[in-house]
C-alpha cells in the first residue's frame, strides 16, 4: 500500500484548511434585506413647506447596518417623477459592478414606476460609508449612512464606545435641486448656491424657523462616543468642530487609521471619518458646527453655518450653547495639516498592501474651463461663455446607454478607449495667465483600459485654467492609497522620492489641493467599468470625470458576474 507523499499531504492540508475557513466565513456571515421606496415627501425647512424626494420618507434616509463579510439585498422602488439609481459609495463591489448604482455608467436608471434589487457583499471593509442617488442632483435629499461593523468574533482596534452616532452633513436648496441644475445646464452658468447646510437633515438654530428641529446628541460626562461623520453635501468641503472638545480620528472611508488627535475635521464631499469623542467638559450644551472650506470668494459659495447640539445629561442652564470657533473659509493650512496627520493603522490585524512597483502610471489634469456660447444662444457663464470641466482636456460626455452594459454586450459606438495617459499639452498647470487656447476642452466618452491586477498610479494635477479650485476625486469600485500630495506642479522625478509607501491613508475620495496635486496607488483587481469623477456635483455635471475599464482576469473569481435579470433598461 503506497503512502501519501509529504508534498501531496501538505497540499491536501492547505486545501482542507482553506475549505474550513471558507465555510466558517459563510457561517459567520449574514444576509440583510432592506426595502427602499423613493418617493415625494413633504417637509418643513427654513419657514416653508417643501416637497422633496426621499427614501422611506426620511431625511437622511435609513441607516444600513452590516458586518464585514455580510451580504446586502436592497429592493428599490422608484415612485418619484425622476429617473434614479442608488450608489453604494465606497463599497468595493467585488465582481458585482452591476450593483454599483451609477446612472449610465454601470446601469440605466430606474425609471418612475420601476424597481431594481441591489445585491452585493461587503468585503474587507469596516467603518462608515454612505449611499446616495447617482442621477442628476437627486442625491441632495436621497442619501444615508452605511455602518460596517467588524466580523463576528472580531472587534474594533480601539476601545468600545458607549454609543455610536451617525453625523451626516448635507446641503439644502429652497428650490427643487433638479430644477436648479437644469437651469444651470440650460444657461451654461454656475448653479445657484445652496440656502443652508444641514446636520442629519436639519439646518440648526442659527437659521430661521429651525430651532425646534435642531439635531441633539445626549452624552454622559466621562463617557466616550463614536461619531460616524459623513459629508453628503453636493458642492462644498467642510470644517467640522465641537466647542471645547477634541476628536481622535480612528478611521476614514471605512479604513482604520492610527489614532490622530485634532480639534477640527476637514472633510470633502464623498469622504467619511470615524472619530472618538470623550465627554470631558463641564455639564452643559455645546454646539457641533460645520461650515464650508473653499478657495472661492464670498458671494460665490454658501457661507452659512449648520449646527447640532451636544447635550450633557444632568442639570442644565438655560443659556445658549457654546459655539466653536471654526477656521476661516479659506484656511488651506488647517486642511493641509489635517490631511498630513492621517496614516493607515497598518497593523498585523489590519495590514495594507501599497503597490511598490507600477505597471500603469497616469497623470491627469483636473480643472475647469470655458466654452464659447453657441451661435444664436445667450449664455450665462463669464463674459457670455459656458462653464465646463475636464480631465486631460477631455470633458466627459455622459452616454445614453450604460457603459458597463455596452462593454459587456459588445455594443459599439458608446465609448472609445483612448483616454490620454498624460496631459496632451504640457504647460504651467498652476501658473497665472494660462493661454486661452487651453480653456476649451474636447467633449468625449473616453475610457482608460486597465489589465486585471495591474498596479496603478494616478496623479491628479489641479489646474488654474479660468479659476483654481479644489477637487475631491472619487473612484468607484476601489479604495486607494494616498501616497503623496503637494502644491504647485507635480514633479515626476523628485516628488515620488517623498511618497509615503509605509502607512499612507486608504481612501475612496481624495481632496486634490487647490493649485496642487495628489498621487494615489491601487491594484486593479476588480473587473468592470468604474466611474472616476470630482465629487463636486457641479464639476461632475460639467464633465470632470472619466471611467476605468478593468478587464477580467483568469477564472470565475477574477471575472465580472453576469448582469441580474431585473437590470433596468435605457
Secondary structure as UniProt FT lines:
FT   HELIX           6..28
FT   STRAND          31..45
FT   TURN            46..47
FT   STRAND          48..55
FT   TURN            56..57
FT   STRAND          64..67
FT   TURN            68..69
FT   STRAND          71..78
FT   STRAND          86..89
FT   TURN            94..95
FT   HELIX           97..99
FT   TURN            104..106
FT   TURN            112..113
FT   STRAND          115..121
FT   STRAND          127..133
FT   TURN            136..137
FT   HELIX           138..140
FT   STRAND          143..149
FT   TURN            152..153
FT   STRAND          163..172
FT   HELIX           177..187
FT   STRAND          196..199
FT   TURN            200..201
FT   TURN            205..206
FT   TURN            208..209
FT   TURN            211..213
FT   STRAND          216..219
FT   TURN            221..222
FT   STRAND          224..231
FT   STRAND          237..242
FT   TURN            243..244
FT   STRAND          247..252
FT   TURN            253..254
FT   STRAND          255..262
FT   STRAND          265..267
FT   TURN            269..270
FT   STRAND          272..278
FT   STRAND          285..293
FT   TURN            298..299
FT   STRAND          305..312
FT   TURN            329..330
FT   HELIX           332..340
FT   TURN            349..350
FT   STRAND          360..371
FT   TURN            375..376
FT   HELIX           382..384
FT   STRAND          386..391
FT   TURN            392..393
FT   STRAND          394..396
FT   HELIX           403..409
FT   TURN            412..413
FT   TURN            429..430
FT   HELIX           436..438
FT   STRAND          442..444
FT   STRAND          446..450
FT   TURN            452..453
FT   STRAND          455..462
FT   STRAND          471..475
FT   TURN            476..477
FT   STRAND          480..487
FT   TURN            492..494
FT   HELIX           495..498
FT   STRAND          506..507
FT   STRAND          509..512
FT   TURN            514..515
FT   STRAND          516..523
FT   STRAND          528..534
FT   HELIX           537..542
FT   STRAND          545..550
FT   HELIX           556..558
FT   TURN            565..566
//
